[in-house]
Amino acid sequence: MIGFITGQVQYLMAPTACIMTSSGVGYDVELPLSSFCQLQVDAPAQIWTHFHVREDAQLLYGFIERKERDVFRQLIKINGVGAKMALAMLSAMSAAELKMHVEQNSETALTRIPGIGKKTAQRLLIELKDKLKNIEVDTSSAGFEFQPAPVSTEGSIIAEVEGALISLGYKEREAQQAIKAAKSNGDTFDNTQHLLKATLQQLSGF
């Protein structure tokens, strides 16, 4: 199993990053948006990984923090929660925020995540109470910080953000409306990370 890789970021296409190791092997790694937005092209990266095997594919999921990976592994143990939904959950909120919402029994917070309805949220709250109780995360600083990425054109930034959200389960119209809302106050976004952050805040209702 591939559990950890270190190398240089070759390219970023949300939510996937290619990490080139010192051995000359490049790994395509799919990350939650919180981790993706901390990477920069040509910068060094250390990624905790989960190797996921399906009948039709072998996929590598990555996380900046080991505890994020630990939470991901607990999520995919739950019946009906696949890797895609788990990734969407950790894109919509950090591991600390997820644990906080579970402890507060916040059904509404979970239903904001694509693919999670009221009944699923209720079941997740019950099952996650036991699965997350032994995972220590810093809930006092729930949230994540984005590092700037290389400047790109506005059109390509919007397209990349929309594509990333759709790949995580958001509907095309939902993604487009959130992007529009994020830009409604006149702010300009010169990189994907900043627009992703603003759009996720819209989708989370913050």
C-alpha positions in Angstrom: 0.0 0.0 0.0 1.2 3.5 -0.8 0.8 5.4 2.5 3.0 8.5 2.0 4.7 10.3 -0.8 7.0 13.2 -0.9 8.1 15.1 -4.0 7.5 18.2 -6.1 4.1 19.3 -7.5 4.2 19.0 -11.3 0.7 20.3 -12.0 -2.6 21.1 -10.4 -6.0 20.5 -11.9 -8.6 20.6 -9.1 -9.1 18.3 -7.3 -6.0 16.4 -8.7 -2.3 17.0 -8.2 0.6 15.3 -9.8 3.5 14.7 -7.4 6.9 13.8 -8.9 9.0 11.8 -6.5 12.8 11.7 -6.4 12.7 8.4 -8.2 11.2 10.0 -11.2 7.7 8.6 -10.8 4.8 11.0 -10.9 1.6 10.1 -8.9 -1.8 11.5 -9.7 -3.4 12.1 -6.4 -7.0 13.2 -5.8 -7.4 15.5 -2.8 -10.2 17.2 -0.8 -10.2 20.8 -1.8 -8.9 21.9 1.6 -5.7 19.9 0.9 -5.5 20.7 -2.8 -5.5 24.5 -2.1 -2.4 24.2 0.0 -0.3 23.0 -2.9 1.7 25.1 -5.4 3.2 24.1 -8.7 6.9 23.4 -8.5 6.8 23.5 -4.7 7.7 20.5 -2.5 4.8 18.4 -1.1 4.4 15.7 1.5 1.1 13.8 1.1 -0.5 11.2 3.3 -2.2 8.8 0.9 -4.9 6.1 0.7 -4.6 3.6 -2.1 -8.1 2.7 -3.2 -8.7 -0.3 -5.5 -11.9 -0.8 -7.5 -12.8 -3.3 -10.2 -12.3 -0.7 -12.9 -9.6 1.5 -11.4 -6.7 2.0 -8.9 -7.0 5.4 -7.3 -4.7 7.4 -4.9 -6.3 9.9 -2.5 -4.1 12.3 -0.7 -4.2 14.6 2.4 -1.9 17.2 3.8 -2.7 16.1 7.4 -2.5 12.5 8.5 -5.6 13.0 10.7 -7.6 14.0 7.6 -6.7 10.7 6.1 -7.7 8.9 9.3 -11.1 10.5 9.1 -11.4 9.6 5.4 -10.7 6.0 6.2 -13.4 6.0 8.9 -15.9 7.6 6.5 -15.5 5.0 3.8 -16.1 2.2 6.3 -19.7 3.4 6.6 -22.2 1.6 4.5 -23.3 3.8 1.6 -20.3 6.2 1.9 -17.9 5.8 -1.0 -14.6 7.5 -1.5 -16.3 10.2 -3.7 -18.7 11.2 -0.9 -16.0 11.0 1.7 -13.8 13.4 -0.4 -16.8 15.7 -0.8 -17.4 15.8 2.9 -13.7 16.7 3.6 -13.9 19.3 0.8 -17.0 21.0 2.3 -15.5 21.0 5.8 -12.2 20.2 7.5 -11.9 17.1 9.7 -12.1 19.4 12.8 -15.3 20.9 11.5 -16.8 17.5 10.7 -16.0 16.2 14.2 -17.5 19.4 15.7 -20.7 19.1 13.7 -21.0 15.4 14.7 -20.5 16.3 18.4 -23.1 19.0 18.1 -25.5 16.6 16.3 -25.7 19.2 13.5 -27.8 17.5 10.8 -28.2 20.7 8.8 -24.4 21.0 8.3 -24.2 17.5 6.8 -27.1 18.0 4.4 -25.2 20.9 2.7 -22.8 18.3 1.4 -23.8 16.9 -2.1 -25.4 13.5 -2.0 -26.3 13.7 1.7 -30.0 14.0 2.4 -31.8 14.2 5.8 -32.0 10.5 6.4 -28.3 9.9 5.4 -27.2 12.8 7.6 -29.1 11.3 10.6 -27.4 7.9 10.1 -24.0 9.5 9.6 -24.3 11.4 12.9 -25.1 8.2 14.7 -22.3 6.1 13.1 -19.6 8.9 13.2 -19.9 9.5 16.9 -18.1 6.3 17.7 -15.8 6.4 14.7 -14.4 9.9 15.3 -14.3 9.9 19.1 -10.7 8.5 19.2 -9.4 10.8 16.4 -7.8 13.9 17.9 -8.3 17.0 15.8 -7.9 20.6 16.8 -11.5 21.9 16.8 -10.4 25.2 18.2 -9.1 26.1 14.8 -11.7 24.5 12.5 -11.3 25.5 9.0 -8.4 25.7 6.6 -6.1 28.2 5.0 -5.4 28.5 1.3 -2.0 29.3 -0.2 -2.0 31.3 -3.4 -1.4 29.4 -6.7 0.0 30.7 -9.9 -2.1 33.4 -11.6 -4.4 32.2 -14.4 -7.1 33.7 -16.6 -10.5 34.3 -15.0 -12.2 32.0 -17.4 -9.9 29.1 -16.7 -10.2 29.7 -13.0 -14.0 29.5 -13.1 -13.9 26.5 -15.3 -11.5 24.6 -13.0 -13.6 25.5 -9.9 -16.8 24.4 -11.6 -15.2 21.1 -12.8 -13.8 20.4 -9.3 -17.2 20.9 -7.6 -19.0 18.8 -10.2 -16.5 16.0 -9.8 -17.3 16.0 -6.0 -21.0 15.6 -6.6 -22.3 19.1 -6.8 -24.8 19.6 -9.7 -23.6 21.9 -12.6 -26.3 24.5 -11.8 -25.5 24.4 -8.1 -21.8 24.9 -8.8 -22.5 27.8 -11.2 -24.8 29.6 -8.8 -22.3 29.3 -5.9 -19.5 30.7 -8.1 -21.8 33.5 -9.2 -22.7 34.3 -5.6 -19.0 34.3 -4.6 -18.3 36.9 -7.3 -21.5 38.9 -6.7 -19.9 41.5 -4.4 -17.4 42.6 -7.0 -14.4 40.7 -5.8 -11.9 39.5 -8.3 -10.1 36.1 -8.0 -6.7 35.7 -9.5 -6.2 32.1 -8.6 -8.2 28.9 -8.3 -7.6 28.5 -4.5 -9.2 31.8 -3.6 -12.3 31.3 -5.7 -12.7 27.7 -4.4 -12.6 29.0 -0.8 -15.2 31.7 -1.5 -17.4 29.2 -3.4 -17.2 26.6 -0.7 -18.3 29.2 1.8 -21.4 29.9 -0.3 -22.2 26.2 -0.6 -21.7 25.7 3.2 -24.0 28.6 4.0 -21.4 30.7 5.7 
